């Protein structure tokens, strides 16, 4: 193609109108960058979520179909109005799991924390201290040993500016009338450990922005003894997850029309999250496609201007016997050159801008250079070139179908 005289004429036209060609290619550059960057961002989000969920792939999450109605700060006497996983249901779960895993019941509620004059909102979890180390990693400090001790999540510790030995007041715990004087004094807990960052996990225990206390402390403040918000089952052998889920479902959900509990694991949550992220990525890519549509109009305009400026040249070519297909090819070459120019610049910029956006939005580029992520760059470049070629087809057809005599007469 490079040795083709008509390709050389196309290069000459682009060179003579270099500034106009560059300006027309900017739209392609923007479109390629938008599509590639947004595609890489969405893919990196999915890969990160998948990686985080895989760390708890052996966990089954069981929640009550009815939502707990007990408000934060309510007294223990209000537990009779609360709904959740009852002790009898918990015993059935333990009987099903047996020696094949660990059953971890926990309480949870959203509340407000205060350290000094710094407030923050998050989730407080109540559980048996012996269960904490089964799925939480206390990176700094020790586990809970007494009722007034607590573990704080990594993100919350940074937000409040606290460390081991500091105290945090559970503000909402004192909003309701305390059941006794000792309960009121337990509204402040002492931090004995900081939980490592967990991110998105399948067990739905988002401790990054939360606090973990003993179940005795939790029940004393919020009530609801033996009525758990969630039960996690950590299975020893992941191949048994489906079998254990079916057994729990058969044991607890005896009424098919009104199931008592919801059962999920990492795979089901991953499917849901991935579907949501894919929808979001598709929507963002569509927005990036709009910029390519604008670029297509710009390329079309440039190509039409090129045809109008070279009418006499086209007339001379046709009058000396040049075939219409060769004239058409000359303008298609010009569109290809503009597309490759814009796509090439856009591809390089996509790598730089995409890396910066992923790092800024996600805080990590761990998955950026994986094939699933980088694939969006050549895809975006290919789309850019195709858009240019399609935009140049009509101007090329118009040029090749000119009447040679009329073209030579034009001024």
VEXZA-348077 format. One line per 10 residues: number of its first residue (from 1); for each residue x negated, y negated, z negated of C-alpha. Coordinates in pm, 1 decimal, padded with zeros to 6 digits, m for minus. Each point is the difference from the previous one (the first is absolute). Layout:
residues N
NUM> X:Y:Z; ...
END
This chain:
residues 411
1> 00000.0:00000.0:00000.0; m00287.0:m00239.0:m00084.4; m00138.2:00025.9:00355.2; 00342.5:m00073.4:00147.3; 00003.4:m00338.4:00179.4; 00348.6:m00067.8:m00134.5; m00119.3:00060.8:m00355.0; m00281.3:m00248.9:00058.5; 00255.1:m00253.8:00124.7; 00200.4:00055.5:m00319.3
11> m00310.0:m00056.7:m00214.7; m00072.6:m00317.4:00198.6; 00352.5:m00130.1:m00065.0; m00028.1:00065.6:m00375.0; m00341.8:m00165.9:m00011.8; 00117.4:m00310.4:00186.7; 00294.9:m00035.7:m00237.8; m00184.1:00127.8:m00305.5; 00155.6:m00232.6:m00259.8; 00352.0:00071.2:00122.6
21> m00071.0:00373.7:00000.6; m00137.0:m00011.2:m00356.2; 00302.3:m00193.2:m00124.4; 00230.7:00253.5:00165.5; m00194.1:00285.2:m00161.4; 00034.7:m00151.4:m00348.7; 00358.9:00124.2:m00012.9; m00123.8:00352.7:00068.6; m00266.7:m00041.6:m00268.9; 00260.9:m00106.0:m00256.6
31> 00232.2:00285.2:00096.6; m00274.5:00264.2:m00020.2; m00117.2:m00133.2:m00337.9; 00356.0:m00009.6:m00137.0; 00086.8:00353.4:00110.0; m00334.1:00153.2:m00101.2; m00023.8:m00176.5:m00337.3; 00356.7:00071.8:m00107.7; m00026.9:00359.0:00118.0; m00323.1:00052.6:m00194.0
41> 00147.4:m00163.2:m00311.6; 00305.8:00225.7:00008.6; m00211.0:00310.6:00058.4; m00237.9:m00089.2:m00283.3; 00298.9:m00043.3:m00232.9; 00131.8:00343.8:00093.7; m00340.7:00164.8:m00038.7; m00052.8:m00161.4:m00339.7; 00343.2:00104.8:m00126.1; m00055.8:00353.6:00127.6
51> m00336.8:00015.4:m00173.8; 00143.1:m00128.8:m00328.0; 00297.8:00234.9:00008.5; m00223.0:00295.6:00074.6; m00162.7:m00048.4:m00341.6; 00332.8:00100.9:m00156.7; 00104.1:00251.9:00262.4; 00047.2:00262.5:m00270.7; 00258.6:m00207.2:m00188.0; 00376.5:00051.6:00003.9
61> 00205.5:m00299.0:m00115.1; 00339.3:00061.8:m00160.3; 00236.7:m00287.3:m00079.2; 00361.8:m00013.5:m00109.6; 00253.6:m00078.1:00270.4; 00156.5:m00253.9:m00239.9; m00202.8:m00305.8:m00098.7; m00076.1:m00073.4:m00362.2; 00236.9:m00259.4:m00133.1; m00170.5:m00081.8:m00327.9
71> m00134.3:m00358.6:00015.7; m00354.4:m00082.0:m00108.4; m00004.5:m00097.6:m00365.5; 00305.8:00207.1:m00089.7; 00000.9:00185.6:m00326.8; m00038.1:00376.5:m00022.8; 00367.6:00028.7:m00079.4; 00078.2:m00097.0:00358.2; m00152.5:00319.2:00133.7; 00337.8:00164.7:00015.6
81> 00096.1:m00233.2:00286.3; m00319.1:00063.8:00195.2; m00033.2:00248.0:00279.5; m00310.0:00185.5:00113.8; m00154.3:00343.5:m00022.3; 00121.9:00159.6:m00322.5; m00198.9:00228.7:m00223.8; 00204.1:00301.5:00110.2; m00085.8:m00073.8:00362.6; m00365.4:m00046.6:m00094.3
91> m00003.9:00342.1:m00164.5; 00140.6:00154.4:00318.4; m00272.8:m00166.9:00205.1; m00265.7:00134.8:m00237.1; 00151.1:00347.7:00025.2; m00014.8:m00012.7:00382.1; m00358.0:m00130.4:00014.4; m00132.4:00229.7:m00269.9; m00374.5:00052.5:00026.6; m00013.4:m00129.9:00359.7
101> m00051.6:m00362.5:m00097.9; 00050.0:m00278.6:m00253.8; 00330.3:m00174.7:m00075.3; m00037.9:m00365.2:m00100.3; 00311.1:m00194.1:m00109.5; m00025.3:m00377.7:m00032.5; 00199.7:m00311.1:m00077.9; m00035.6:m00324.1:00196.6; 00146.5:m00345.2:00031.4; m00092.8:m00336.4:00148.8
111> m00091.6:m00260.4:m00259.5; m00213.7:m00305.0:m00073.5; m00343.0:m00001.2:m00162.2; m00184.1:m00286.1:m00166.8; m00361.0:m00041.7:m00103.1; m00067.2:m00334.8:m00161.2; 00189.0:m00244.9:00218.4; m00028.0:00208.5:00315.9; 00322.5:00179.3:00102.3; 00033.6:00283.3:00249.4
121> 00272.2:00238.7:00106.9; m00040.5:00370.1:00063.5; 00107.8:00346.9:m00105.5; m00042.9:00162.4:m00337.5; m00023.3:00379.8:m00015.7; 00055.1:00217.0:m00303.0; m00144.7:00350.1:m00007.5; m00173.2:00257.7:m00212.2; m00367.9:m00100.4:m00036.6; m00098.2:00360.5:00078.9
131> 00164.5:m00039.4:00342.6; m00180.4:m00322.1:00089.7; m00329.4:00158.0:00103.8; 00174.8:00253.6:00221.9; 00060.1:m00255.8:00276.1; m00146.4:m00333.1:m00116.7; m00368.4:m00083.2:m00003.9; m00102.3:m00222.0:m00290.4; m00311.9:m00149.5:00151.9; m00090.9:m00218.9:m00295.0
141> 00082.5:00067.9:m00364.5; 00184.6:00287.3:m00161.8; 00342.8:00160.9:00005.5; 00287.9:m00099.3:m00229.2; m00056.0:00130.6:m00354.4; 00258.2:m00188.1:m00209.0; 00345.2:m00146.7:00048.3; m00112.3:m00362.8:00038.7; m00264.2:00073.4:00263.2; 00047.6:m00036.0:00374.3
151> m00170.4:00038.5:00335.4; 00012.3:m00285.8:00249.3; m00010.4:00020.5:00380.0; m00298.9:m00136.3:00189.2; 00192.2:m00277.7:00182.0; 00195.4:m00110.1:m00307.7; m00319.9:m00016.1:m00206.6; m00148.2:m00238.5:00255.4; 00320.0:m00210.3:00017.5; 00016.9:m00042.1:m00377.8
161> m00376.6:m00023.5:m00042.6; m00006.4:00268.1:m00267.6; m00241.9:00275.2:m00087.8; m00035.4:00281.2:m00253.8; 00080.7:m00115.4:m00351.3; 00231.2:m00283.4:00109.9; 00369.9:m00002.7:m00083.3; 00300.2:m00035.2:00228.0; 00346.9:m00100.2:m00109.1; 00288.3:00182.4:00162.4
171> 00229.5:m00302.4:00010.5; 00321.4:00172.8:00100.0; m00039.8:00260.2:m00271.7; 00098.8:m00256.0:m00261.6; 00293.4:m00149.8:00190.2; 00252.0:00245.4:m00139.5; 00067.6:00054.3:m00369.7; m00269.7:00229.4:m00143.3; 00114.1:00317.9:m00166.5; m00230.4:m00062.2:m00296.7
181> m00277.3:m00233.3:m00109.2; m00280.4:00230.3:00112.5; 00144.4:00006.5:00350.4; m00028.6:m00375.5:00024.8; m00367.2:00011.8:m00101.0; m00073.3:00242.1:00283.8; 00085.5:m00259.9:00267.4; m00375.9:m00058.3:00022.8; m00229.9:00280.1:00114.1; m00377.6:00032.9:m00001.7
191> m00178.8:00091.0:00322.8; m00222.9:00304.8:m00039.0; m00054.2:00086.3:00365.4; 00025.5:m00136.1:00354.3; 00147.9:00225.7:00267.5; m00180.7:00020.3:00332.4; 00178.9:m00144.7:00303.3; 00241.3:00251.1:00154.5; 00167.7:m00188.4:00285.5; 00295.8:00173.6:00167.7
201> 00051.6:00345.1:m00145.8; 00259.3:00268.6:00051.9; 00086.6:00031.3:m00369.4; 00142.3:m00357.7:00000.4; m00193.9:m00086.0:m00317.0; m00138.3:m00339.8:00103.2; m00227.5:m00067.6:m00293.3; m00214.3:m00260.4:00179.5; 00235.6:m00270.7:m00120.8; 00128.3:00174.9:m00310.4
211> m00064.5:00126.5:m00351.1; 00014.4:00352.6:m00139.4; 00108.4:00049.1:m00361.5; 00086.5:00304.0:m00208.6; 00351.5:00134.0:00035.1; 00058.9:m00069.2:m00370.7; m00078.7:m00370.1:00048.8; 00223.0:m00017.0:00305.2; 00300.2:00168.2:m00164.9; m00034.8:m00221.5:m00308.1
221> 00030.9:m00308.1:00221.3; 00237.8:00105.4:00276.1; 00184.4:00302.0:m00132.6; 00108.4:00281.3:00227.9; m00177.2:00279.6:m00183.0; m00019.1:00320.1:00207.3; 00161.4:m00176.9:00297.2; m00283.8:m00033.6:00249.2; m00016.8:m00227.4:00303.4; m00221.2:00240.3:00191.1
231> m00164.5:00339.3:m00023.4; m00320.2:00078.1:00188.9; m00098.0:00356.6:00076.0; m00368.4:00046.9:00084.6; m00022.8:00330.1:00184.2; m00319.4:00206.5:m00022.9; 00038.9:00143.1:00351.2; 00134.5:m00239.5:00267.1; 00121.7:00297.5:00204.1; 00262.7:00058.7:m00271.0
241> 00148.4:m00351.5:00012.9; 00288.5:00088.0:00232.0; 00083.5:00312.3:m00199.2; m00000.5:m00187.4:m00332.9; 00210.4:m00284.0:00144.0; 00260.5:00247.0:00122.9; 00007.7:00172.8:m00339.5; 00043.8:m00331.3:m00187.8; 00270.7:m00106.3:00243.4; 00188.3:00326.8:m00048.6
251> m00031.6:m00027.3:m00378.9; 00106.7:m00363.4:m00043.3; 00208.5:m00093.4:00303.2; 00274.0:00254.4:m00047.9; 00259.3:m00236.6:00146.7; m00087.6:m00053.8:00367.0; 00236.6:m00298.0:00032.7; m00147.2:m00182.2:m00300.3; m00366.4:00091.8:m00050.2; m00133.7:m00067.6:m00349.0
261> m00358.4:m00082.2:00102.5; m00201.8:m00112.6:00299.1; m00311.2:00200.0:00084.1; m00283.2:m00132.9:00217.2; m00370.6:00048.1:00063.2; m00283.5:m00169.1:00187.2; 00106.8:00127.7:00341.6; 00353.5:m00138.8:m00022.4; m00121.7:m00333.9:m00133.6; m00268.9:m00016.8:00267.1
271> 00259.7:00057.1:00272.7; 00216.6:m00281.3:m00137.8; m00285.9:m00247.3:m00040.9; m00153.2:00088.5:00337.6; 00334.6:m00048.9:00172.0; 00037.6:m00342.8:m00159.2; m00354.0:m00104.5:00093.0; 00043.3:00126.3:00356.4; 00317.4:m00206.2:00036.8; m00177.0:m00306.7:m00136.4
281> m00299.9:00055.7:00228.6; 00225.0:00040.2:00304.7; 00178.2:m00324.6:m00085.6; m00328.9:m00188.0:m00036.8; m00131.8:00150.0:00325.2; 00314.4:m00124.5:00172.9; m00081.9:m00350.2:m00121.4; m00350.5:00041.4:00140.8; 00158.8:00110.8:00327.0; 00173.5:m00337.9:00025.9
291> m00339.4:m00166.6:00033.0; m00077.0:00235.0:00290.8; 00328.7:m00100.0:00161.5; m00106.2:m00363.3:m00022.4; m00337.7:00101.2:00143.2; 00172.8:00177.4:00288.5; 00180.3:m00322.7:00092.2; m00330.9:m00186.9:m00014.0; m00176.6:00254.7:00221.3; 00291.9:m00005.3:00244.8
301> m00022.2:m00377.6:00020.0; m00376.9:00007.3:00061.3; 00036.3:00262.5:00270.7; 00273.9:m00196.9:00175.3; m00219.8:m00309.8:m00010.6; m00285.7:00201.4:00148.5; 00223.5:00118.2:00284.8; 00127.3:m00352.5:00071.8; m00353.3:m00144.5:m00000.2; m00129.1:00265.7:00242.2
311> 00280.6:00002.2:00255.7; m00228.0:m00095.7:00290.3; m00259.3:00255.1:m00109.1; 00272.5:00264.7:m00003.6; 00115.7:m00115.7:00345.8; m00352.8:00033.4:00141.8; m00039.9:00349.4:m00147.6; 00332.6:00114.9:00142.9; m00063.9:m00159.1:00341.3; m00332.2:00184.3:00047.0
321> 00165.2:00334.4:m00059.1; m00030.9:00048.5:m00375.2; 00264.3:00247.0:m00114.1; 00265.6:m00114.4:m00242.5; m00104.9:00268.5:m00247.8; m00353.7:m00142.3:m00009.9; 00129.9:m00351.8:m00067.8; 00222.8:00139.9:m00268.9; m00294.5:00187.6:m00149.3; m00202.0:m00322.4:m00017.3
331> 00249.8:m00161.9:m00235.6; 00051.9:00316.7:m00203.4; m00378.8:00004.0:m00052.9; 00020.8:m00355.1:m00129.4; 00269.7:00100.8:m00248.9; m00212.3:00297.8:m00110.4; m00301.3:m00227.4:m00055.0; 00207.7:m00235.6:m00216.1; 00138.8:00297.3:m00193.0; m00340.7:00156.4:m00062.9
341> m00140.7:m00338.4:m00101.6; 00279.6:m00063.3:m00251.1; 00014.7:00359.8:m00124.2; m00377.0:00019.3:m00047.1; m00014.3:m00317.7:m00207.3; 00313.5:00108.0:m00186.3; m00149.1:00341.9:m00078.6; m00314.3:m00150.2:m00155.9; 00203.5:m00254.5:m00196.3; 00240.8:00273.8:m00113.2
351> m00284.6:00189.8:m00161.4; m00115.1:m00307.1:m00194.2; 00340.5:m00147.2:m00084.5; 00154.2:00341.6:m00070.8; m00276.8:00084.0:m00245.3; 00047.6:m00334.7:m00178.4; 00380.7:00034.5:m00016.1; m00011.0:00357.4:m00131.7; m00259.0:m00095.8:m00261.5; 00200.3:m00307.5:m00109.4
361> 00340.1:00172.9:m00007.4; m00102.2:00334.9:m00147.7; m00322.8:m00071.7:m00185.2; m00174.7:00292.7:00168.0; m00122.3:00099.6:00347.2; m00051.8:00364.0:m00091.0; 00219.5:00123.6:00285.6; m00067.0:m00278.1:00253.4; m00255.2:00186.0:00213.9; 00200.7:00322.0:00021.5
371> 00120.6:00096.1:00351.5; 00368.2:m00043.2:m00096.6; m00073.1:m00364.4:m00080.4; m00246.1:m00096.6:00276.1; 00221.4:00161.1:00264.8; 00214.7:m00314.5:m00000.1; m00284.6:m00205.7:00152.9; m00024.4:00188.2:00334.9; 00379.2:00033.8:00000.2; 00040.5:m00375.6:m00041.2
381> m00260.3:m00064.9:00272.6; 00175.6:00240.3:00237.3; 00334.6:m00170.9:m00059.5; m00163.5:m00336.7:00067.7; m00143.2:00113.7:00335.5; 00330.2:00160.2:00103.8; 00189.4:m00321.2:m00081.8; m00243.4:m00198.1:00219.5; 00034.4:00240.2:00292.1; 00379.0:m00001.2:m00020.6
391> 00000.0:m00380.4:m00011.9; m00210.3:m00013.0:00316.9; 00205.3:00240.8:00210.3; 00257.8:m00249.0:00125.4; m00253.4:m00273.8:00087.4; m00206.4:00265.8:00183.3; 00306.7:00120.6:00189.4; 00095.5:m00358.9:00090.0; m00348.2:m00072.7:00130.0; m00012.1:00314.8:00213.1
401> 00339.4:m00070.0:00158.6; m00075.1:m00354.6:00118.0; 00043.1:m00082.9:00367.8; m00352.9:m00069.9:00133.0; 00114.9:m00289.4:00226.9; 00194.5:m00172.8:m00282.5; m00294.0:00050.9:m00234.0; m00244.6:m00160.4:00246.7; 00232.2:m00297.4:00051.4; 00026.6:m00073.7:m00371.8
411> m00184.1:m00300.4:m00137.9
END
